[in-house]
């Protein structure tokens, strides 16, 4: 007990020192290492458009921009400066910024020397944090000395509904400044946001958990009653199995002509959980009976055994506690991970990036039809579906079971799945090592300090995210199938179910998995290959209908051999993000130690060695562009890299656990250093990881901003069902265009047709040609105020134009000046125009 005490004190000392170092602003931190704890800032009002220079504030001429903050913690105001000449060395002009409340109380003031200011310079004014700024009206006043030559950019169309621009003298066309306000997230605001999310979406989260866990719970209770389990590993395994089974169930039910409805899904869910409760009761009753029988035997033996304390008798039955400290720690890790992931998307009401709108479309079609896709009716005229649909069986089921908004369901379900990935990693690490500490370390790394899977939120890549949720447990069952005890080899059918489900969820993750089975089989010297073959045959039979369908609608050889130029570049940006490269370097160093331990025939070293060999093999196979070998765009280094956090987390978990065990056998001074360093490292990783996860979104991937949703709702309520809406677009990937703002969501949310549907439009060659041609010609138009631009839109069949807050090549101010267009809606940077041209 004394030993544990001094170790705990040293570990706590490391925690205290780390907290003190962070509190003192991280002295002596190398510049190459990102800050551990920095302010968490995010955009509040984003009026990024500009086209007019504001009159120069000098002397009596004063500029004022009013606005109402939406968030507590107003902290920054960003402007872009204007001046007509370069600053002179003897220039003495002054530019003054002052922030007032609506009732005239000054909050901050800053005076700038104009000789230090340049044309088009972005100036960020940091002000004292306004703790209660949400809903507060402010006035930004810009004034200058009589010789001030500097002004700011503005926009000649009202883009901020909560404010207006005023000039003290003369007239101006400017209606709003070009300005961005940012707020600093505080603990109170963060906890309040989490509370609101729990109130609004708590039932969705519970329903999703019950839905995902159900098949896995039934299978484990029926098929693996003999296995000895760690409680949290059992839950993670059930989660992965259930996530893999639902796509299979949906697909087989669709093949026989079935169609899911809300009431049918509720019946299956409630009946299934009733069955789970019955099975749990039977297991409990059986164990209770076994305990009673064992106690009878123990009592009989005690009559002839020497008298001794019960707790020390060799005949006593020792019941290990079902809840261990690692379980409590894991629950805290999962809750923290879930909380920071929800905070990451706190300012969104539509999932980011291009992928999200196509997942919304597929979910909408499956919800409409209650079955897996054969076509996109009634949303688009596409009569084939070569994409994977596993994730969408989950989202469509939840849509059928509840009255959710599609975009909100996808946004929050994605974060829930993201937060659950560490649980399946824990399960996998425990299954392969039976070491809770190793599993806990692996789960912690994936949940908090790793850049992935948290960064998946910035893409809306729900399908690959679902695939990597299944992958860890599949790796574990493959390992047990080839290297575990004999009874695990009977579970080839469960491995086949996991592989088949993974194939339906995400093809690329399935492709990445296959070499792992090969590597483990080789490391096992080809033993138990018949069980691996049985798994492969079972998987093949399970997915055979899908394979035949894909073969009938695609050209497999062409699809595999197709290579998009530049598509397989190594994602150096991800490698350099956060602290990931340091974790990779650490893994490289530990690999040398693992190799030495493998040479010494340490059994534990085989698992990290297999993970490393699998990773290196995948990197080699996908590096054809760098090695002069054939390559394919079916998979690429980008999609591989964002999956490799799974083997990296398990590798580090296993090796660090073994390193910790080695440390426990050393002399006390070395143990003292180790415990102290571990306390510091865990604290710094936790603090850094929390901040990183909360601010992990890439602003460039946020296409639809919050005000876009209100515009889409107005469009849905006021436009005719046969409207064709023109939207901003950009060339996304190869020859595929994508929506540049909230217009990308018109088809899945309103069922109206748009000039750029979700990316699935490429599955119809005629539609793809029409969409691409329209967007190429639209991009070439330089003046949208020209009446001829409206005439061209009219000839294309366009009836309306939607401009989201992010915008694109169609400038709303220019559209507003076009006499053949009529503005129907304009709120917070979102505009809807009607093509008012009439045939003569």
C-alpha positions in Angstrom: 0.0 0.0 0.0 2.9 2.3 0.8 4.4 1.7 -2.7 1.1 2.6 -4.3 0.9 5.7 -2.3 4.3 7.1 -3.3 3.7 6.2 -6.9 0.3 8.0 -6.8 1.9 11.0 -5.2 4.5 11.2 -7.9 1.9 10.8 -10.7 -0.1 13.6 -9.0 3.0 15.7 -8.8 3.4 15.4 -12.6 -0.2 16.5 -13.1 0.3 19.6 -10.9 3.5 20.6 -12.6 1.9 20.2 -16.0 -1.1 22.4 -15.0 1.2 25.0 -13.5 3.3 25.1 -16.7 0.2 25.6 -18.8 -1.1 28.3 -16.4 2.2 30.2 -16.8 1.7 30.3 -20.6 4.0 27.4 -21.4 7.4 28.8 -20.8 10.3 27.4 -22.9 7.9 25.5 -25.2 9.7 24.9 -28.6 8.1 26.9 -31.4 7.8 23.8 -33.5 5.3 22.3 -31.1 1.7 23.8 -31.3 0.4 25.5 -28.1 -1.0 23.2 -25.5 -3.7 25.5 -24.4 -4.7 28.5 -26.6 -7.8 30.6 -26.8 -10.7 28.8 -28.6 -12.0 31.4 -31.1 -14.8 31.0 -33.7 -16.6 33.2 -36.1 -19.8 34.8 -34.9 -20.9 37.3 -37.7 -19.1 36.7 -41.0 -19.8 39.4 -43.5 -16.9 38.5 -45.9 -18.2 40.2 -49.0 -16.7 43.4 -50.3 -16.9 45.5 -53.4 -16.8 49.2 -52.4 -14.3 51.3 -50.5 -15.9 53.2 -47.6 -15.4 57.0 -47.5 -12.3 57.8 -45.5 -13.0 58.7 -41.9 -11.2 61.9 -41.2 -12.0 64.8 -38.9 -15.8 65.1 -38.6 -16.5 62.2 -40.9 -17.2 59.1 -38.8 -18.2 55.6 -39.8 -20.5 53.4 -37.7 -21.5 49.7 -38.2 -24.1 48.3 -35.9 -24.5 44.6 -35.2 -25.9 42.2 -32.7 -23.6 39.5 -31.3 -25.0 36.0 -31.5 -22.6 34.4 -29.0 -21.3 35.2 -25.6 -17.6 36.0 -25.4 -17.1 38.6 -28.2 -13.3 38.9 -28.6 -12.2 40.0 -32.0 -13.3 42.2 -34.9 -11.7 41.8 -38.3 -11.6 44.5 -41.0 -9.8 44.9 -44.3 -8.1 48.3 -44.8 -8.2 50.5 -47.8 -5.7 53.2 -48.7 -4.8 54.8 -52.1 -1.1 55.2 -51.7 1.8 53.7 -49.8 2.6 55.0 -46.3 5.2 57.7 -46.0 7.9 57.6 -43.3 6.8 61.0 -41.9 3.1 60.2 -42.0 1.3 61.1 -38.8 -2.3 60.0 -39.5 -4.4 58.2 -36.9 -7.2 55.7 -37.3 -9.3 55.0 -34.2 -11.6 52.0 -33.6 -14.2 52.3 -30.8 -16.7 49.7 -29.7 -19.9 50.9 -27.9 -22.9 49.2 -26.6 -26.2 50.3 -28.1 -26.8 52.7 -25.1 -23.4 54.4 -25.8 -21.2 52.7 -23.2 -17.6 52.3 -24.6 -16.2 48.8 -24.3 -12.9 49.1 -26.1 -10.8 51.6 -28.1 -7.8 51.2 -30.3 -5.8 54.0 -32.1 -3.5 53.0 -35.0 -0.7 54.9 -36.6 -1.5 54.9 -40.3 2.2 54.8 -41.4 2.1 51.1 -40.3 -1.0 50.3 -42.3 -1.1 49.0 -45.9 -3.7 48.6 -48.6 -5.8 45.4 -48.3 -4.2 44.6 -45.0 -6.3 42.4 -42.8 -6.5 43.9 -39.3 -7.8 41.9 -36.4 -8.8 44.0 -33.4 -8.6 42.0 -30.2 -10.9 43.5 -27.5 -11.5 42.5 -23.9 -13.8 39.4 -23.8 -17.5 40.5 -23.6 -18.8 37.7 -21.4 -22.5 38.4 -21.9 -22.5 39.6 -25.5 -25.1 37.2 -26.9 -28.1 39.2 -28.1 -26.3 42.5 -27.2 -26.4 45.3 -29.8 -23.0 47.0 -30.5 -21.8 49.9 -32.5 -18.4 49.8 -34.2 -17.2 53.4 -34.7 -14.3 54.2 -37.0 -12.9 57.7 -36.9 -9.6 59.3 -37.9 -7.5 62.4 -37.6 -7.9 65.1 -40.2 -4.9 63.7 -42.1 -6.0 60.1 -41.9 -5.6 58.3 -45.3 -6.9 54.9 -44.3 -10.5 53.5 -44.7 -12.0 50.0 -44.8 -13.9 47.9 -47.4 -17.6 47.6 -47.5 -20.4 46.0 -49.5 -23.3 47.7 -51.3 -25.9 45.1 -50.5 -27.4 44.5 -47.0 -25.8 41.3 -45.8 -26.2 41.7 -42.0 -29.8 41.6 -40.9 -29.1 42.6 -37.4 -27.2 45.8 -38.2 -26.6 48.6 -40.7 -23.9 51.0 -41.8 -24.0 54.7 -41.2 -21.8 57.6 -42.3 -21.9 60.9 -40.5 -21.6 63.1 -43.6 -22.6 62.6 -47.2 -24.0 59.6 -49.0 -22.5 56.2 -49.7 -23.6 53.1 -51.5 -22.2 50.9 -48.8 -24.8 49.1 -46.7 -22.5 47.0 -44.6 -18.8 46.9 -43.8 -16.8 43.9 -44.7 -16.2 42.6 -41.1 -16.0 39.4 -39.2 -16.6 39.1 -35.4 -15.3 36.2 -33.4 -16.1 35.0 -29.9 -14.0 33.2 -27.3 -15.6 30.0 -26.0 -15.8 29.9 -22.2 -16.4 27.1 -19.8 -19.9 28.3 -19.0 -20.9 28.7 -22.6 -19.4 25.2 -23.4 -21.3 23.5 -20.6 -24.5 25.4 -21.5 -24.1 24.3 -25.2 -23.7 20.7 -24.1 -26.8 21.0 -21.9 -28.9 22.3 -24.8 -27.6 19.6 -27.1 -28.6 16.9 -24.5 -32.1 18.4 -24.2 -32.7 18.6 -27.9 -30.9 15.4 -29.1 -30.6 13.2 -26.0 -33.3 10.9 -27.1 -31.7 10.6 -30.6 -28.4 9.6 -29.0 -30.1 7.0 -26.8 -32.2 5.6 -29.6 -29.1 5.4 -31.9 -27.2 3.5 -29.2 -30.1 1.1 -28.6 -30.4 0.5 -32.4 -26.7 0.0 -33.0 -26.1 -2.3 -30.0 -29.1 -4.6 -30.5 -27.9 -7.1 -33.1 -24.5 -7.3 -31.4 -26.0 -8.0 -28.0 -28.2 -10.8 -29.4 -25.3 -12.4 -31.2 -22.9 -12.3 -28.3 -25.5 -13.6 -25.9 -26.4 -16.4 -28.2 -23.1 -17.3 -29.8 -20.4 -16.4 -27.3 -21.8 -17.4 -24.0 -18.7 -19.5 -23.3 -16.2 -16.5 -23.6 -14.8 -14.6 -20.7 -15.3 -10.9 -21.2 -14.3 -7.6 -20.0 -17.5 -5.6 -19.6 -16.5 -2.5 -21.7 -14.9 -4.8 -24.3 -18.2 -6.7 -24.6 -20.0 -3.4 -25.2 -17.5 -2.3 -27.8 -17.7 -5.7 -29.6 -21.5 -5.6 -29.5 -21.4 -2.1 -31.0 -19.1 -3.1 -33.9 -21.1 -6.3 -34.6 -24.4 -4.4 -34.5 -23.1 -1.7 -36.8 -22.0 -4.3 -39.3 -25.2 -6.4 -39.1 -27.8 -3.7 -39.8 -26.6 -3.1 -43.4 -26.8 -6.9 -44.0 -30.3 -7.1 -42.5 -31.5 -4.2 -44.6 -30.0 -5.5 -47.8 -31.3 -9.1 -47.4 -34.7 -7.8 -46.5 -34.7 -5.6 -49.6 -33.7 -8.5 -51.8 -36.7 -10.5 -50.8 -39.0 -7.5 -51.5 -39.4 -6.1 -48.0 -39.7 -2.5 -47.2 -38.9 -1.0 -43.8 -41.4 1.3 -42.0 -41.1 3.2 -38.8 -43.5 0.9 -36.9 -41.7 -2.2 -38.2 -38.4 -0.9 -37.0 -39.8 0.0 -33.6 -41.3 -3.5 -33.3 -37.9 -5.1 -34.1 -36.1 -2.8 -31.7 -38.5 -3.4 -28.8 -38.9 -7.1 -29.5 -35.1 -7.5 -29.8 -34.3 -5.8 -26.5 -37.0 -7.9 -24.9 -35.1 -10.9 -26.1 -31.9 -9.4 -24.8 -33.4 -9.0 -21.3 -34.6 -12.6 -21.4 -31.2 -13.9 -22.4 -29.5 -11.8 -19.7 -31.9 -13.1 -17.1 -31.2 -16.6 -18.1 -27.4 -16.1 -17.9 -27.8 -14.4 -14.5 -30.0 -17.3 -13.2 -27.5 -19.9 -14.5 -24.6 -18.2 -12.9 -26.5 -17.8 -9.6 -27.2 -21.5 -9.7 -23.6 -22.3 -10.4 -22.5 -20.1 -7.5 -24.9 -21.9 -5.1 -23.6 -25.3 -6.2 -20.0 -24.2 -5.8 -20.8 -22.8 -2.3 -22.3 -26.2 -1.3 -19.1 -27.9 -2.5 -17.0 -25.4 -0.7 -19.0 -25.9 2.5 -18.5 -29.7 2.3 -14.8 -29.3 1.7 -14.4 -26.9 4.6 -15.6 -29.6 7.0 -12.5 -31.6 6.3 -10.1 -28.8 5.6 -8.0 -27.2 8.3 -9.6 -24.2 9.9 -8.3 -21.0 8.3 -9.6 -17.5 7.3 -12.1 -17.9 4.5 -10.4 -15.3 2.3 -7.1 -17.2 2.3 -8.4 -20.7 1.8 -7.4 -22.3 -1.5 -11.0 -23.7 -1.8 -12.6 -20.2 -1.8 -14.1 -18.9 -5.0 -12.7 -15.5 -5.8 -15.0 -13.2 -7.7 -13.1 -10.5 -9.5 -14.9 -7.2 -9.5 -16.9 -6.6 -12.7 -16.2 -2.9 -12.6 -12.5 -1.9 -12.7 -10.9 1.5 -12.5 -10.1 1.2 -16.2 -13.8 1.0 -16.9 -14.5 4.3 -15.0 -11.6 5.9 -16.7 -12.8 4.7 -20.1 -16.3 6.1 -19.4 -14.8 9.5 -18.6 -12.7 9.4 -21.7 -15.7 8.5 -23.9 -17.8 11.3 -22.3 -15.1 13.9 -22.7 -14.5 12.7 -26.3 -18.2 13.0 -27.0 -18.5 16.4 -25.4 -15.6 17.9 -27.3 -16.9 16.5 -30.5 -20.3 18.0 -29.9 -18.6 21.3 -29.1 -16.7 21.1 -32.4 -20.0 21.4 -34.4 -21.7 23.8 -31.9 -22.1 26.5 -34.5 -23.3 24.3 -37.4 -26.8 23.2 -38.3 -25.8 21.5 -41.5 -22.9 19.0 -41.8 -19.8 20.3 -43.6 -18.2 19.5 -47.0 -19.3 17.8 -50.2 -19.8 14.3 -48.9 -22.5 15.3 -46.4 -25.1 16.4 -49.0 -24.7 13.1 -50.9 -25.2 11.2 -47.7 -28.3 13.3 -47.0 -29.6 12.5 -50.5 -29.1 8.7 -50.1 -30.6 8.8 -46.6 -33.6 10.7 -48.0 -34.2 8.2 -50.8 -33.9 5.2 -48.5 -36.2 6.8 -46.0 -38.7 7.4 -48.8 -38.6 3.8 -50.1 -37.7 1.9 -46.9 -35.2 -0.3 -48.7 -31.6 -0.2 -50.1 -31.2 1.8 -53.3 -31.7 0.7 -56.8 -32.2 4.2 -58.1 -32.6 7.8 -56.8 -36.3 8.2 -57.4 -38.1 10.5 -56.6 -35.2 12.9 -56.1 -33.1 12.4 -59.2 -33.4 10.5 -62.5 -30.5 8.1 -61.8 -31.3 4.4 -62.3 -28.3 2.8 -60.7 -26.5 2.9 -57.4 -22.8 1.7 -57.2 -22.1 3.5 -53.9 -21.9 1.8 -50.5 -25.0 2.1 -48.3 -24.2 0.6 -44.9 -24.2 3.9 -43.0 -27.4 5.0 -44.6 -29.3 2.0 -43.3 -28.6 3.4 -39.8 -29.5 7.0 -40.7 -32.6 6.0 -42.7 -33.7 3.8 -39.8 -33.5 6.6 -37.3 -35.3 8.9 -39.7 -38.1 6.4 -40.0 -38.3 5.9 -36.3 -38.4 9.6 -35.3 -39.5 13.0 -36.6 -35.9 14.3 -37.0 -34.6 17.0 -39.4 -32.4 15.2 -41.9 -29.5 17.6 -41.6 -29.6 17.7 -37.8 -29.7 13.9 -37.6 -26.7 13.5 -39.8 -24.7 16.1 -37.9 -25.3 14.7 -34.5 -25.2 11.0 -35.5 -21.9 11.6 -37.1 -20.5 13.0 -33.9 -21.9 10.1 -31.9 -20.3 7.5 -34.1 -17.0 9.5 -34.0 -17.1 9.4 -30.2 -17.8 5.7 -30.1 -14.8 4.7 -32.3 -12.5 4.7 -29.2 -14.8 2.1 -27.5 -14.4 -0.4 -30.4 -10.6 0.3 -30.3 -10.7 -0.5 -26.6 -12.6 -3.7 -27.3 -10.1 -4.7 -30.0 -7.0 -4.1 -27.9 -8.5 -6.0 -25.0 -9.6 -9.0 -27.2 -6.1 -9.3 -28.6 -4.1 -8.7 -25.4 -6.4 -9.2 -22.4 -4.7 -6.1 -21.0 -7.1 -3.4 -19.8 -4.3 -0.8 -19.5 -3.2 -1.3 -23.1 -6.8 -1.0 -24.3 -7.3 2.1 -22.2 -4.3 3.8 -23.6 -5.4 3.0 -27.1 -8.9 4.4 -26.5 -7.5 7.5 -24.9 -5.3 8.3 -27.8 -8.0 8.0 -30.4 -10.6 9.9 -28.3 -8.5 12.9 -27.2 -5.1 13.8 -28.6 -5.1 12.1 -32.0 -6.1 14.3 -35.0 -8.2 11.4 -36.4 -10.9 10.3 -36.1 -12.0 13.7 -34.8 -11.2 15.4 -38.1 -13.8 13.3 -39.9 -16.3 15.8 -38.7 -15.0 18.5 -41.0 -15.8 16.4 -44.1 -19.1 14.7 -43.2 -17.4 11.4 -44.2 -20.0 9.3 -42.3 -19.4 6.2 -44.4 -15.7 5.8 -43.8 -16.2 6.8 -40.2 -18.7 3.9 -39.8 -16.2 1.6 -41.4 -13.4 2.5 -39.0 -15.8 1.9 -36.1 -16.2 -1.7 -37.3 -12.6 -2.2 -38.3 -10.9 -2.6 -34.9 -13.1 -5.4 -33.7 -12.8 -7.1 -37.1 -9.0 -7.0 -36.7 -9.3 -8.5 -33.3 -11.5 -11.4 -34.5 -9.2 -12.1 -37.4 -6.3 -12.2 -34.9 -8.2 -14.6 -32.6 -9.2 -16.7 -35.5 -5.6 -17.4 -36.5 -3.7 -17.0 -33.2 -6.3 -17.4 -30.4 -7.5 -20.3 -28.5 -9.3 -23.2 -30.3 -12.8 -22.1 -29.4 -12.3 -18.7 -31.1 -11.9 -20.6 -34.4 -15.5 -21.5 -34.3 -16.4 -17.9 -34.8 -15.4 -17.7 -38.5 -19.0 -17.0 -39.3 -19.0 -13.9 -37.1 -15.8 -12.7 -38.8 -17.5 -13.3 -42.1 -20.5 -11.2 -40.9 -18.2 -8.4 -39.9 -16.3 -8.5 -43.2 -19.5 -8.6 -45.2 -21.0 -5.7 -43.2 -17.8 -3.7 -43.7 -17.9 -4.3 -47.4 -21.4 -2.8 -47.5 -20.4 0.1 -45.3 -17.2 1.3 -47.0 -15.3 -0.4 -49.8 -12.0 1.3 -49.2 -11.8 0.3 -45.5 -12.7 -3.3 -46.6 -9.8 -3.2 -49.1 -7.5 -1.9 -46.4 -8.5 -4.8 -44.1 -7.8 -7.7 -46.4 -3.9 -7.4 -46.2 -4.1 -7.6 -42.4 -5.6 -11.1 -42.6 -2.8 -12.1 -45.0 -0.1 -10.7 -42.8 -1.4 -12.4 -39.7 -1.8 -15.7 -41.6 1.9 -15.5 -42.7 3.0 -14.6 -39.2 1.2 -17.7 -38.1 3.1 -19.8 -40.6 0.0 -20.6 -42.5 -1.7 -22.4 -39.6 -5.5 -22.4 -39.3 -5.8 -21.2 -42.9 -9.0 -23.2 -43.4 -10.8 -21.0 -40.9 -9.7 -17.9 -42.8 -10.9 -19.6 -46.0 -14.2 -20.3 -44.4 -14.5 -16.6 -43.5 -13.7 -15.6 -47.0 -16.2 -18.0 -48.5 -18.9 -16.9 -46.0 -18.2 -13.3 -46.8 -18.3 -14.0 -50.6 -21.7 -15.7 -50.3 -23.0 -12.9 -48.1 -22.1 -10.1 -50.6 -22.5 -12.1 -53.8 -25.8 -10.5 -54.8 -24.2 -7.1 -54.3 -21.1 -8.1 -56.3 -23.3 -9.3 -59.2 -25.3 -6.1 -59.2 -22.1 -4.0 -59.2 -20.7 -6.1 -62.1 -23.9 -5.5 -64.0 -23.9 -1.7 -63.7 -20.1 -0.9 -63.7 -17.0 -1.9 -65.6 -14.9 -3.4 -62.7 -11.6 -3.6 -64.7 -11.9 0.0 -65.8 -12.9 1.1 -62.3 -9.9 -0.6 -60.7 -7.4 0.6 -63.4 -8.7 4.2 -63.5 -6.1 6.6 -62.2 -7.0 10.2 -61.6 -3.9 12.4 -61.9 -2.7 13.9 -58.6 -5.3 11.9 -56.6 -2.8 9.7 -54.8 -0.6 12.4 -53.3 0.6 11.8 -49.7 -1.5 14.1 -47.4 1.4 16.0 -45.7 -1.1 18.4 -44.2 -2.6 15.7 -42.1 0.8 14.4 -41.1 1.8 17.9 -39.9 -1.5 18.6 -38.1 -1.6 18.6 -34.4 0.9 16.3 -32.7 0.3 13.3 -35.0 3.8 13.3 -36.4 5.2 13.0 -32.9 3.0 10.0 -32.2 4.3 8.5 -35.5 7.9 9.2 -34.5 7.3 7.6 -31.1 5.8 4.5 -32.8 8.9 4.3 -35.0 11.2 4.3 -32.0 9.1 1.8 -30.2 9.0 -0.4 -33.3 12.8 -1.0 -32.8 12.1 -2.2 -29.2 9.3 -4.3 -30.4 11.5 -5.9 -33.0 14.1 -6.7 -30.4 11.4 -8.2 -28.1 10.2 -10.3 -31.0 13.7 -11.6 -31.6 13.7 -12.6 -27.9 10.5 -14.4 -28.6 8.3 -12.3 -26.4 4.7 -13.3 -27.3 3.2 -9.9 -26.8 5.5 -8.4 -29.5 3.8 -10.3 -32.3 0.7 -8.1 -32.3 2.4 -4.7 -32.6 4.8 -6.3 -35.2 1.8 -7.4 -37.2 0.2 -4.0 -37.1 3.4 -2.4 -38.2 3.9 -4.9 -41.0 0.3 -4.4 -42.2 0.7 -0.6 -42.2 4.0 -0.7 -44.1 2.5 -3.1 -46.6 -0.5 -0.8 -47.3 1.8 2.2 -47.7 3.9 0.3 -50.2 0.9 -1.0 -52.1 -0.5 2.6 -52.5 2.8 4.3 -53.3 2.8 3.4 -57.0 3.0 7.0 -58.1 6.2 7.5 -56.0 7.8 4.1 -56.9 7.0 4.0 -60.6 4.5 1.1 -60.1 0.8 0.8 -61.3 -1.7 2.6 -59.1 -5.4 3.0 -58.9 -7.8 5.8 -57.8 -10.1 3.2 -56.2 -8.1 3.7 -53.1 -5.4 6.3 -52.3 -3.0 7.4 -49.7 -5.4 10.0 -48.4 -8.1 7.5 -47.5 -5.5 5.2 -46.1 -3.8 7.8 -43.9 -7.1 8.8 -42.3 -7.6 5.1 -41.4 -4.2 4.4 -39.9 -5.0 5.9 -36.5 -6.6 2.6 -35.7 -3.4 0.5 -35.9 -1.4 3.4 -34.5 -3.6 3.6 -31.4 -3.5 -0.1 -30.7 0.3 -0.3 -31.4 1.0 2.5 -29.0 -1.4 1.1 -26.4 0.2 -2.3 -26.4 3.8 -1.1 -26.5 3.4 1.6 -23.9 1.6 -0.8 -21.6 4.5 -3.2 -21.9 7.0 -0.4 -21.3 5.1 0.5 -18.2 5.3 -3.1 -17.0 9.0 -3.0 -17.6 9.3 0.2 -15.6 7.5 -1.4 -12.7 10.4 -4.0 -12.5 13.1 -1.3 -12.2 14.7 0.4 -9.3 12.6 3.0 -7.4 14.5 6.1 -8.7 13.7 5.1 -12.3 10.1 4.3 -11.4 9.8 7.7 -9.7 10.9 9.5 -12.9 8.5 7.3 -14.9 5.5 8.0 -12.8 6.2 11.7 -12.6 6.7 11.9 -16.4 3.5 9.9 -17.0 1.5 12.3 -14.9 2.8 15.2 -16.9 2.3 13.6 -20.3 -1.2 12.4 -19.6 -2.2 15.9 -18.4 -0.6 17.7 -21.3 -2.1 15.3 -23.8 -5.6 15.7 -22.3 -5.4 19.5 -22.3 -4.0 19.7 -25.8 -6.5 17.1 -27.1 -9.5 18.8 -25.7 -8.6 22.1 -27.3 -7.7 20.5 -30.6 -11.0 18.5 -30.8 -13.1 21.6 -30.0 -11.5 23.6 -32.7 -10.8 20.8 -35.2 -13.1 21.9 -38.0 -11.4 23.3 -41.1 -13.3 26.6 -42.0 -12.7 25.9 -45.7 -14.9 22.8 -45.6 -17.9 24.6 -44.0 -19.9 25.2 -47.2 -23.4 25.7 -45.7 -23.5 28.3 -42.9 -26.3 28.5 -40.3 -28.2 31.3 -42.1 -28.4 29.0 -45.2 -30.9 26.7 -43.5 -33.4 29.5 -43.0 -33.1 30.3 -46.7 -33.6 26.7 -47.6 -36.7 26.5 -45.5 -38.1 29.7 -47.1 -37.3 28.2 -50.5 -39.1 25.0 -49.6 -42.2 26.9 -48.5 -42.4 29.4 -51.4 -41.1 27.9 -54.6 -43.1 25.6 -56.8 -42.2 21.9 -56.9 -41.0 22.2 -60.5 -38.6 25.0 -59.9 -35.0 24.8 -61.2 -32.6 26.7 -58.9 -29.2 27.9 -60.0 -26.6 27.7 -57.3 -22.9 28.5 -56.9 -20.5 25.6 -57.7 -16.9 24.7 -58.0 -14.8 21.9 -59.6 -14.4 19.5 -56.7 -12.8 16.3 -57.9 -11.7 15.4 -61.4 -14.7 16.5 -63.6 -17.2 16.5 -60.8 -18.7 19.8 -59.7 -20.1 20.4 -56.2 -22.2 23.0 -54.5 -20.1 25.9 -53.1 -22.6 26.9 -50.3 -25.9 25.9 -48.9 -27.3 25.4 -52.4 -25.7 22.0 -52.3 -28.6 20.9 -50.0 -31.5 22.0 -52.1 -32.2 18.6 -53.6 -32.1 16.4 -50.4 -33.9 19.0 -48.2 -36.5 20.5 -50.6 -36.8 18.0 -53.5 -36.4 20.9 -55.9 -34.0 20.5 -58.7 -30.7 22.5 -58.7 -28.1 23.2 -61.3 -25.6 21.3 -59.1 -27.1 18.3 -57.4 -25.1 16.2 -54.9 -22.1 14.4 -56.4 -24.1 11.3 -57.2 -25.2 13.0 -60.4 -22.1 11.6 -62.1 -23.9 8.1 -62.1 -26.1 9.4 -64.9 -23.9 10.3 -67.9 -26.5 12.5 -69.6 -27.2 14.4 -66.3 -23.4 14.7 -65.7 -22.8 16.2 -69.1 -25.6 18.7 -68.6 -24.6 19.7 -65.1 -20.9 20.1 -66.1 -21.7 22.1 -69.2 -24.0 24.5 -67.3 -21.4 25.1 -64.6 -18.6 25.6 -67.0 -20.6 28.3 -68.8 -21.8 29.8 -65.6 -18.2 30.1 -64.3 -17.2 32.0 -67.4 -19.8 34.8 -66.8 -18.0 37.8 -65.3 -20.8 40.3 -65.0 -24.0 39.0 -63.4 -25.6 42.4 -63.5 -25.8 42.2 -67.3 -29.3 41.4 -68.5 -27.8 38.9 -70.9 -26.8 36.7 -67.9 -30.5 36.4 -66.9 -31.5 35.7 -70.4 -28.9 32.8 -70.5 -30.3 31.4 -67.2 -33.8 31.6 -68.6 -32.8 29.7 -71.7 -31.3 27.0 -69.4 -34.6 26.5 -67.7 -33.6 28.2 -64.5 -36.4 29.8 -62.6 -34.6 30.9 -59.4 -31.2 31.6 -58.0 -30.0 30.6 -54.5 -26.9 32.4 -53.0 -25.7 31.0 -49.7 -23.8 32.9 -47.1 -20.4 31.5 -48.2 -21.2 32.3 -51.8 -19.3 31.7 -55.0 -18.9 33.0 -58.5 -22.4 34.6 -58.5 -22.2 37.9 -56.7 -25.5 38.8 -55.0 -24.9 42.5 -55.3 -24.4 42.2 -59.1 -27.5 40.0 -59.3 -29.5 42.6 -57.4 -28.6 45.2 -60.1 -29.8 42.9 -62.9 -33.1 44.3 -64.2 -34.2 40.8 -65.3 -33.9 39.4 -61.8 -36.0 40.1 -58.7 -34.9 39.6 -55.1 -37.4 37.5 -53.2 -35.3 36.8 -50.0 -32.4 38.4 -48.4 -31.4 37.6 -44.8 -27.9 37.4 -43.2 -26.0 37.0 -46.4 -28.4 34.5 -48.0 -30.3 35.6 -51.1 -32.9 34.1 -53.4 -33.7 35.7 -56.8 -36.4 35.0 -59.3 -35.6 35.0 -63.0 -38.2 37.6 -63.9 -37.6 37.5 -67.6 -40.7 36.7 -69.7 -40.9 35.4 -73.2 -42.1 38.1 -75.6 
